[in-house]
């Protein structure tokens, strides 16, 4: 029995289907929550039997869920990136593996990061817009916070939809990269004999 068989490398431990399933499941739950919260905002504004308080409550849950989804996704990819880095360092593999990992993760992490920031800001401004609705005497019934919240909500929805759509493609690219790193293990075993 070879040493590689008894001692699996770091890339084999982090390519766990359970973690990938969790990331995808969180995305599947987050997507309708984002769309629903967005729709509820317009429904509440135009008086379609949705109270602003309901929109605020669902919005708070959506903000928390979106942050959880994106941070879990980022930590999964950081874990796999760390495993690849360790394999490259320990086994003197081609640094091209690291460049490949940084290339697709860099673009993806920007979308996740801005998705998190935007959903937080939209939620906070939304709370301010809701508070402004309680102040009597506003002309036209809308405050500047309400307009700002609406614009941020649109931008937040677009960025988060892109980030959620990128997730499965990046998981596939990450799996290919982990497979390529794992394939070098078999090549080393063949040369040792």
VOKOLLO-485351 format. One line per 2 residues: number of its first residue (from 1); their letters; for each residue x, y, z of N, C-alpha, C. Coordinates in nm, 2 decimals. Each point is the difference from the previous one (the first is absolute). Example, Ala and Ser with C-alpha at 12.3 -4.5 7.8 and 13.67 -1.06 7.14 Angstrom:
1> AS> 1.32,-0.57,0.78,-0.09,0.12,0.00,0.09,0.12,0.00  -0.04,0.11,-0.07,0.09,0.11,0.00,-0.08,0.11,0.08
// end
This chain:
1> XX> 0.08,-0.12,0.00,-0.08,0.12,0.00,0.09,0.12,0.00  -0.03,0.10,-0.09,0.09,0.12,-0.01,-0.04,0.10,0.11
3> XX> 0.09,0.09,0.03,-0.02,0.10,0.10,-0.11,0.10,-0.04  -0.02,0.03,-0.13,-0.10,0.09,-0.04,-0.14,-0.06,0.02
5> XX> -0.01,-0.13,0.00,-0.13,-0.07,0.02,-0.04,0.02,0.15  0.09,-0.02,0.09,-0.03,0.01,0.14,-0.01,0.15,0.05
7> XX> 0.06,0.09,-0.07,0.00,0.14,0.04,-0.05,0.09,-0.11  -0.13,0.02,0.00,-0.06,0.08,-0.11,0.04,0.14,0.01
9> XX> 0.02,0.07,-0.11,0.04,0.14,0.00,-0.11,0.09,0.04  0.04,0.13,0.03,-0.10,0.10,0.04,-0.12,0.02,-0.10
11> XX> 0.03,-0.01,-0.13,-0.10,0.03,-0.10,-0.11,-0.11,0.00  0.03,-0.12,0.05,-0.10,-0.11,0.01,-0.10,0.02,0.11
13> XX> 0.04,0.07,0.11,-0.08,0.02,0.11,-0.11,0.11,-0.01  0.04,0.10,-0.08,-0.09,0.12,-0.01,-0.10,-0.01,-0.12
15> XX> 0.02,-0.10,-0.08,-0.09,-0.01,-0.12,-0.12,-0.09,0.05  -0.06,0.06,0.10,-0.11,-0.08,0.06,-0.13,0.04,-0.06
17> XX> -0.08,-0.10,-0.05,-0.12,0.02,-0.06,-0.10,0.06,0.09  0.01,-0.02,0.13,-0.09,0.05,0.10,0.01,0.16,0.01
19> XX> 0.12,0.05,0.00,0.02,0.14,0.00,-0.05,0.07,-0.13  0.03,-0.07,-0.11,-0.05,0.06,-0.13,-0.15,0.00,0.00
21> XX> -0.06,-0.11,0.05,-0.15,0.00,0.01,-0.05,0.11,0.09  0.06,0.02,0.11,-0.04,0.11,0.09,0.01,0.14,-0.07
23> XX> 0.11,0.02,-0.07,0.01,0.13,-0.07,-0.11,0.02,-0.10  -0.03,-0.11,-0.08,-0.10,0.01,-0.10,-0.14,0.01,0.06
25> XX> -0.02,-0.07,0.11,-0.13,0.00,0.07,-0.03,0.14,0.05  0.10,0.06,0.06,-0.01,0.14,0.05,-0.04,0.09,-0.11
27> XX> 0.07,-0.02,-0.12,-0.03,0.09,-0.11,-0.15,-0.02,-0.05  -0.04,-0.12,0.00,-0.14,-0.03,-0.05,-0.10,0.06,0.10
29> XX> 0.03,0.01,0.13,-0.09,0.06,0.09,0.01,0.15,-0.01  0.12,0.05,-0.02,0.02,0.15,0.00,-0.07,0.06,-0.12
31> XX> 0.01,-0.06,-0.11,-0.05,0.05,-0.13,-0.15,0.04,0.01  -0.09,-0.08,0.04,-0.14,0.04,0.01,-0.03,0.10,0.12
33> XX> 0.09,-0.01,0.10,-0.02,0.10,0.11,0.04,0.14,-0.06  0.11,0.01,-0.07,0.03,0.13,-0.06,-0.11,0.05,-0.10
35> XX> -0.05,-0.08,-0.08,-0.10,0.04,-0.10,-0.13,0.03,0.08  -0.04,-0.08,0.10,-0.12,0.03,0.07,0.01,0.13,0.08
37> XX> 0.11,0.02,0.07,0.02,0.13,0.07,-0.01,0.12,-0.09  0.06,-0.02,-0.12,0.00,0.11,-0.10,-0.14,0.03,-0.04
39> XX> -0.07,-0.11,-0.03,-0.14,0.02,-0.05,-0.09,0.05,0.11  0.02,-0.04,0.13,-0.08,0.05,0.11,0.02,0.15,0.02
41> XX> 0.12,0.05,-0.03,0.02,0.14,0.02,-0.09,0.08,-0.10  0.00,-0.04,-0.12,-0.09,0.07,-0.10,-0.15,-0.03,0.04
43> XX> -0.03,-0.12,0.04,-0.14,-0.02,0.04,-0.04,0.09,0.12  0.09,0.01,0.09,-0.04,0.09,0.12,-0.01,0.14,-0.04
45> XX> 0.09,0.04,-0.09,0.00,0.15,-0.05,-0.13,0.03,-0.08  -0.04,-0.09,-0.08,-0.12,0.02,-0.08,-0.13,-0.05,0.06
47> XX> 0.00,-0.05,0.12,-0.12,-0.04,0.08,-0.06,-0.13,-0.04  0.08,-0.10,-0.04,-0.05,-0.13,-0.04,-0.01,-0.09,0.12
49> XX> -0.06,0.03,0.10,-0.03,-0.09,0.12,0.13,-0.05,0.06  0.10,0.08,0.00,0.13,-0.04,0.07,0.03,0.12,0.09
51> XX> 0.02,-0.02,0.13,0.03,0.11,0.09,0.15,0.02,-0.01  0.04,0.13,0.03,0.14,0.03,0.00,0.07,-0.08,0.11
53> XX> -0.06,-0.02,0.11,0.06,-0.07,0.11,0.03,-0.15,-0.04  -0.08,-0.06,-0.08,0.02,-0.13,-0.05,0.12,0.00,-0.09
55> XX> 0.01,0.10,-0.09,0.12,0.01,-0.09,0.13,0.02,0.08  -0.01,0.08,0.11,0.12,0.02,0.08,0.04,-0.13,0.07
57> XX> -0.09,-0.08,0.05,0.03,-0.12,0.07,0.06,-0.10,-0.10  -0.07,-0.02,-0.11,0.06,-0.10,-0.10,0.13,0.05,-0.05
59> XX> 0.01,0.13,-0.02,0.13,0.06,-0.05,0.11,-0.03,0.10  -0.02,0.01,0.13,0.10,-0.03,0.10,0.05,-0.14,-0.01
61> XX> -0.10,-0.09,-0.02,0.04,-0.15,-0.01,0.08,-0.02,-0.13  -0.04,0.07,-0.11,0.07,-0.01,-0.12,0.14,0.05,0.00
63> XX> 0.02,0.12,0.07,0.13,0.05,0.02,0.09,-0.10,0.07  -0.05,-0.06,0.11,0.08,-0.09,0.08,0.03,-0.13,-0.08
65> XX> -0.10,-0.05,-0.07,0.02,-0.12,-0.09,0.10,0.03,-0.11  -0.01,0.11,-0.06,0.09,0.03,-0.11,0.14,0.01,0.05
67> XX> 0.02,0.07,0.11,0.14,0.01,0.06,0.05,-0.14,0.03  -0.08,-0.08,0.06,0.04,-0.14,0.04,0.03,-0.08,-0.13
69> XX> -0.08,0.01,-0.10,0.03,-0.07,-0.12,0.13,0.04,-0.06  0.03,0.13,-0.02,0.12,0.05,-0.06,0.12,-0.03,0.08
71> XX> -0.01,0.02,0.14,0.12,-0.03,0.08,0.03,-0.15,0.00  -0.10,-0.08,0.01,0.03,-0.15,-0.01,0.06,-0.04,-0.13
73> XX> -0.04,0.06,-0.11,0.05,-0.02,-0.13,0.15,0.04,0.00  0.03,0.12,0.05,0.13,0.05,0.00,0.10,-0.09,0.09
75> XX> -0.05,-0.04,0.11,0.08,-0.09,0.09,0.03,-0.14,-0.07  -0.10,-0.05,-0.07,0.02,-0.13,-0.07,0.11,0.02,-0.10
77> XX> -0.01,0.11,-0.08,0.11,0.02,-0.11,0.13,0.03,0.07  0.00,0.07,0.11,0.13,0.03,0.07,0.06,-0.13,0.05
79> XX> -0.08,-0.09,0.05,0.05,-0.13,0.04,0.06,-0.08,-0.11  -0.07,-0.01,-0.11,0.06,-0.07,-0.11,0.12,0.07,-0.06
81> XX> 0.00,0.13,0.00,0.12,0.07,-0.04,0.12,-0.02,0.09  -0.02,-0.01,0.13,0.10,-0.03,0.09,0.06,-0.14,-0.02
83> XX> -0.09,-0.09,-0.02,0.04,-0.14,-0.03,0.09,-0.01,-0.12  -0.04,0.07,-0.11,0.08,0.00,-0.12,0.13,0.06,0.02
85> XX> 0.00,0.12,0.08,0.13,0.06,0.03,0.09,-0.09,0.08  -0.05,-0.07,0.09,0.08,-0.10,0.08,0.05,-0.11,-0.08
87> XX> -0.08,-0.05,-0.09,0.05,-0.11,-0.09,0.11,0.05,-0.09  -0.02,0.12,-0.06,0.11,0.05,-0.09,0.13,0.02,0.08
89> XX> -0.02,0.05,0.12,0.12,0.03,0.08,0.07,-0.13,0.05  -0.08,-0.10,0.05,0.06,-0.12,0.05,0.06,-0.09,-0.11
91> XX> -0.06,0.00,-0.11,0.04,-0.10,-0.11,0.07,0.07,-0.11  0.03,0.13,0.01,0.07,0.07,-0.11,-0.07,-0.01,-0.13
93> XX> -0.13,0.02,0.00,-0.08,0.00,-0.12,0.01,0.13,-0.08  -0.05,0.00,-0.12,0.01,0.11,-0.09,-0.09,0.12,0.06
95> XX> 0.06,0.11,0.02,-0.07,0.12,0.06,-0.12,0.04,-0.09  -0.01,-0.06,-0.12,-0.12,0.03,-0.08,-0.13,-0.03,0.07
97> XX> 0.00,-0.10,0.08,-0.12,-0.04,0.08,-0.05,0.12,0.08  0.10,0.07,0.07,-0.04,0.11,0.08,-0.05,0.12,-0.09
99> XX> 0.06,0.02,-0.11,-0.05,0.11,-0.09,-0.14,-0.03,-0.05  -0.03,-0.13,-0.03,-0.13,-0.04,-0.05,-0.10,0.03,0.11
101> XX> 0.03,-0.04,0.13,-0.09,0.02,0.11,-0.03,0.15,0.02  0.11,0.08,0.00,-0.02,0.14,0.02,-0.08,0.07,-0.11
103> XX> 0.02,-0.05,-0.12,-0.07,0.06,-0.12,-0.15,0.00,0.02  -0.06,-0.12,0.02,-0.14,0.00,0.00,-0.06,0.04,0.14
105> XX> 0.08,-0.03,0.10,-0.05,0.04,0.14,0.00,0.15,0.02  0.10,0.07,-0.06,0.00,0.14,0.01,-0.12,0.07,-0.05
107> XX> -0.04,-0.03,-0.12,-0.12,0.06,-0.06,-0.13,-0.03,0.09  0.00,-0.13,0.04,-0.12,-0.05,0.07,-0.01,0.07,0.14
109> XX> 0.12,0.01,0.07,0.00,0.06,0.13,-0.05,0.15,0.00  0.04,0.07,-0.11,-0.05,0.14,-0.01,-0.15,0.00,0.00
111> XX> -0.06,-0.08,-0.08,-0.15,0.00,0.00,-0.06,-0.04,0.13  0.06,-0.10,0.07,-0.05,-0.04,0.13,0.01,0.11,0.10
113> XX> 0.12,0.07,0.00,0.03,0.10,0.09,-0.10,0.12,-0.02  -0.01,0.04,-0.12,-0.10,0.11,-0.03,-0.14,-0.03,0.03
115> XX> -0.03,-0.13,-0.03,-0.14,-0.05,0.04,-0.03,0.01,0.15  0.10,-0.03,0.08,-0.01,0.01,0.14,-0.02,0.15,0.04
117> XX> 0.09,0.08,-0.05,0.00,0.14,0.04,-0.13,0.07,-0.04  -0.04,-0.03,-0.13,-0.12,0.07,-0.05,-0.13,-0.05,0.08
119> XX> -0.01,-0.13,0.03,-0.12,-0.04,0.07,0.00,0.06,0.14  0.11,0.02,0.07,0.01,0.06,0.13,-0.05,0.15,-0.01
121> XX> 0.06,0.07,-0.10,-0.03,0.14,-0.01,-0.15,0.02,-0.04  -0.05,-0.08,-0.09,-0.14,0.01,-0.04,-0.09,-0.03,0.12
123> XX> 0.04,-0.10,0.08,-0.08,-0.03,0.12,0.00,0.12,0.10  0.11,0.06,0.02,0.01,0.11,0.10,-0.07,0.12,-0.06
125> XX> 0.02,0.03,-0.12,-0.07,0.12,-0.06,-0.15,-0.03,0.00  -0.04,-0.13,-0.02,-0.14,-0.03,0.00,-0.07,0.02,0.13
127> XX> 0.08,-0.03,0.11,-0.05,0.02,0.13,-0.02,0.15,0.03  0.09,0.08,-0.06,-0.01,0.15,0.01,-0.12,0.05,-0.08
129> XX> -0.02,-0.06,-0.11,-0.11,0.04,-0.09,-0.13,-0.03,0.07  -0.01,-0.12,0.07,-0.12,-0.04,0.08,-0.02,0.10,0.11
131> XX> 0.11,0.04,0.07,-0.02,0.09,0.11,-0.04,0.14,-0.05  0.04,0.04,-0.12,-0.04,0.13,-0.06,-0.15,0.00,-0.03
133> XX> -0.06,-0.12,-0.03,-0.14,-0.01,-0.03,-0.08,0.03,0.12  0.06,-0.01,0.12,-0.08,0.02,0.13,0.00,0.15,0.03
135> XX> 0.09,0.08,-0.06,0.00,0.15,0.02,-0.11,0.07,-0.07  -0.09,0.07,0.07,-0.11,0.07,-0.07,0.05,0.12,-0.08
137> XX> -0.07,0.03,-0.10,0.03,0.12,-0.08,0.10,-0.01,-0.11  0.03,-0.12,-0.04,0.09,-0.01,-0.12,-0.08,0.02,-0.12
139> XX> 0.06,0.09,-0.09,-0.07,0.03,-0.12,0.00,-0.12,-0.10  -0.11,-0.04,-0.06,0.00,-0.11,-0.09,0.00,-0.13,0.06
141> XX> 0.02,-0.01,0.13,0.00,-0.13,0.07,0.13,-0.08,-0.01  0.10,0.05,-0.07,0.13,-0.08,-0.02,0.11,0.09,0.04
143> XX> 0.10,-0.05,0.07,0.11,0.07,0.04,0.12,-0.03,-0.09  0.11,0.07,0.01,0.11,-0.02,-0.08,0.06,-0.14,0.03
145> XX> -0.02,-0.05,0.12,0.05,-0.13,0.04,-0.08,-0.11,-0.08  -0.13,0.03,-0.02,-0.08,-0.10,-0.07,0.05,-0.01,-0.15
147> XX> 0.03,0.11,-0.06,0.06,-0.01,-0.14,0.14,-0.06,0.00  0.08,0.03,0.10,0.13,-0.06,0.01,-0.01,-0.15,0.02
149> XX> -0.09,-0.04,0.09,-0.02,-0.15,0.03,-0.05,-0.07,-0.13  -0.09,0.06,-0.08,-0.05,-0.06,-0.12,0.12,-0.02,-0.10
151> XX> 0.08,0.10,-0.02,0.12,-0.01,-0.09,0.10,-0.11,0.05  0.02,0.01,0.13,0.09,-0.10,0.05,-0.05,-0.14,-0.01
153> XX> -0.13,-0.02,0.02,-0.07,-0.13,-0.01,0.02,-0.06,-0.14  -0.02,0.09,-0.10,0.02,-0.05,-0.14,0.14,-0.04,-0.02
155> XX> 0.10,0.08,0.04,0.14,-0.04,-0.02,0.04,-0.12,0.08  -0.05,-0.01,0.12,0.02,-0.12,0.09,-0.05,-0.12,-0.07
157> XX> -0.12,0.00,-0.05,-0.06,-0.11,-0.06,0.08,-0.05,-0.12  0.04,0.09,-0.09,0.08,-0.03,-0.11,0.14,-0.06,0.03
159> XX> 0.07,0.06,0.10,0.13,-0.05,0.04,-0.01,-0.14,0.06  -0.10,-0.02,0.09,-0.02,-0.13,0.07,-0.05,-0.10,-0.10
161> XX> -0.08,0.03,-0.10,-0.04,-0.10,-0.09,0.12,-0.05,-0.09  0.09,0.10,-0.03,0.12,-0.04,-0.08,0.09,-0.09,0.09
163> XX> 0.01,0.04,0.13,0.09,-0.08,0.09,-0.06,-0.14,0.02  -0.13,-0.01,0.01,-0.06,-0.13,0.02,0.01,-0.09,-0.13
165> XX> -0.02,0.07,-0.11,0.01,-0.07,-0.13,0.15,-0.05,-0.02  0.10,0.07,0.05,0.14,-0.04,-0.02,0.04,-0.11,0.08
167> XX> -0.07,-0.03,0.11,0.04,-0.10,0.10,0.01,-0.14,-0.06  -0.10,-0.05,-0.06,0.02,-0.14,-0.05,0.11,-0.01,-0.11
169> XX> 0.02,0.10,-0.08,0.11,-0.01,-0.10,0.13,0.01,0.07  0.02,0.07,0.10,0.12,0.01,0.08,0.03,-0.13,0.08
171> XX> -0.11,-0.06,0.04,0.02,-0.13,0.07,0.05,-0.11,-0.10  -0.05,0.01,-0.12,0.05,-0.10,-0.11,0.14,0.03,-0.03
173> XX> 0.04,0.13,-0.02,0.14,0.04,-0.03,0.09,-0.04,0.12  -0.05,0.02,0.12,0.08,-0.04,0.12,0.02,-0.15,0.00
175> XX> -0.10,-0.08,-0.03,0.01,-0.14,0.00,0.10,-0.05,-0.11  0.00,0.06,-0.11,0.09,-0.03,-0.11,0.15,0.03,0.05
177> XX> 0.01,0.11,0.06,0.14,0.03,0.05,0.04,-0.10,0.11  -0.09,-0.03,0.09,0.04,-0.10,0.10,0.03,-0.14,-0.06
179> XX> -0.08,-0.03,-0.11,0.03,-0.13,-0.07,0.14,0.01,-0.06  0.03,0.11,-0.06,0.13,0.01,-0.07,0.12,-0.01,0.11
181> XX> -0.02,0.06,0.11,0.10,-0.01,0.11,0.00,-0.15,0.04  -0.11,-0.06,0.02,0.00,-0.14,0.04,0.06,-0.09,-0.10
183> XX> -0.01,0.03,-0.13,0.05,-0.08,-0.11,0.16,0.00,0.01  0.06,0.10,0.05,0.14,0.00,0.01,0.05,-0.10,0.11
185> XX> -0.09,-0.03,0.09,0.04,-0.10,0.10,0.01,-0.14,-0.07  -0.08,-0.03,-0.09,0.01,-0.13,-0.07,0.12,-0.01,-0.09
187> XX> 0.04,0.12,-0.05,0.12,0.00,-0.09,0.12,-0.02,0.09  0.00,0.06,0.12,0.12,-0.02,0.09,0.01,-0.15,0.04
189> XX> -0.11,-0.06,0.03,0.00,-0.14,0.04,0.06,-0.09,-0.11  -0.04,0.03,-0.13,0.05,-0.07,-0.11,0.15,0.01,-0.02
191> XX> 0.06,0.12,0.03,0.14,0.02,-0.01,0.08,-0.06,0.11  -0.06,-0.02,0.12,0.07,-0.06,0.12,0.03,-0.14,-0.02
193> X> -0.07,-0.08,-0.08,0.02,-0.14,-0.01,0.11,-0.04,-0.08
// end
